[in-house]
């Protein structure tokens, strides 16, 4: 059987890494290790990573819905 998620596997790995990087940026900003606008930049990075992750999950969900429609 075709692995539905296989084509998105590298994108999910990239999303996971992006969320980890965003988490580190927020932690650095909260620790005060960077100047002024670092908190805003960290939150923007987090939002971008979350939007990318949500888009991937939506694509995966759409693929499963297509399979579900075919199997009915």
C-alpha positions in Angstrom: 0.0 0.0 0.0 1.1 3.5 -0.7 2.5 5.4 2.3 0.3 8.5 2.3 2.7 10.5 4.5 5.9 9.4 2.8 6.0 12.4 0.4 5.6 14.8 3.3 8.1 13.1 5.6 10.9 15.6 4.9 8.5 18.5 5.3 7.4 17.2 8.7 11.0 16.9 9.7 11.6 20.5 8.6 8.5 21.6 10.5 9.7 19.8 13.6 13.1 21.5 13.4 11.5 24.9 12.8 9.4 24.5 15.9 12.4 23.5 17.9 14.4 26.5 16.6 11.4 28.8 17.4 11.2 27.3 20.9 14.9 28.1 21.5 14.5 31.6 20.2 11.6 32.3 22.6 13.6 30.8 25.5 16.6 33.1 24.6 14.3 36.1 24.4 12.7 35.3 27.7 16.2 34.8 29.3 17.1 38.3 28.1 20.1 37.1 26.2 19.3 39.2 23.2 18.4 42.8 22.7 15.1 44.7 22.3 13.0 43.2 19.5 14.2 39.6 20.0 10.9 38.7 21.7 8.9 40.0 18.7 11.2 38.2 16.3 11.0 35.0 18.3 7.2 35.1 18.3 7.1 35.8 14.6 9.4 32.8 14.1 7.1 30.7 16.2 4.0 31.9 14.3 5.7 31.1 10.9 6.7 27.6 12.1 3.2 26.9 13.5 1.5 28.1 10.2 3.8 25.8 8.2 3.0 22.9 10.5 -0.7 23.5 10.3 -0.5 23.6 6.5 1.3 20.2 6.5 -1.3 18.7 8.8 -4.0 20.0 6.6 -2.4 18.5 3.5 -2.1 15.1 5.3 -5.7 15.3 6.4 -6.8 16.1 2.8 -5.0 13.0 1.6 -6.7 10.8 4.2 -10.1 12.3 3.2 -9.4 11.4 -0.4 -8.5 7.8 0.6 -11.6 7.6 2.7 -13.8 8.8 -0.2 -12.3 6.2 -2.5 -12.8 3.3 -0.1 -16.5 4.0 0.5 
